[in-house]
């Protein structure tokens, strides 16, 4: 499913690059997980999936060095959401 979403985001209609795109998706999932501090759910529509699609877009277009700067607010918002959910799950304030 993620492969199809990335291909749609990149407007790729051919299958020749599927293996390259799968490696790119996995690489970017690992990077985002490290950035946020946990393993995120990228299959469910939401902030994590949106960040992954955008990071893949930047990666595919050789502009990855601009991703964190341009998506700093979204990354921070996701980090805060994950932290708040962690506190709620622990039952501690």
Residue, then its C-alpha position, 0 to 999 in steps of 0.5 A: x500500500x505504501x508503495x502505491x501511495x508514494x508512486x501516486x505522490x511522485x506521479x509515477x505510473x511505471x513499475x520499473x522503479x518499484x525496488x528502488x522506491x521500496x528501499x527508499x520507503x524503508x530508509x525514510x521510515x527508519x529516519x523518521x522513527x529515529x527522529x520521533x523516537x518510536x516506530x510509527x504507523x505509516x499504514x494509517x492515514x495521518x501525520x506519520x504517513x504524510x511526513x513519510x510521503x513528503x520525505x520520500x518526495x524530497x528524497x526522490x528529488x534529491x532535496x532531502x537536506x531541506x526536509x527537516x527545515x521545511x517540515x519542522x513544525x509537522x515533525x515537532x507536532x508529531x513528536x509532541x503527540x507521541x510524547x503525550x500518548x506515551x504519558x497517557x498510556x503510562x497513566x503518569x502526568 
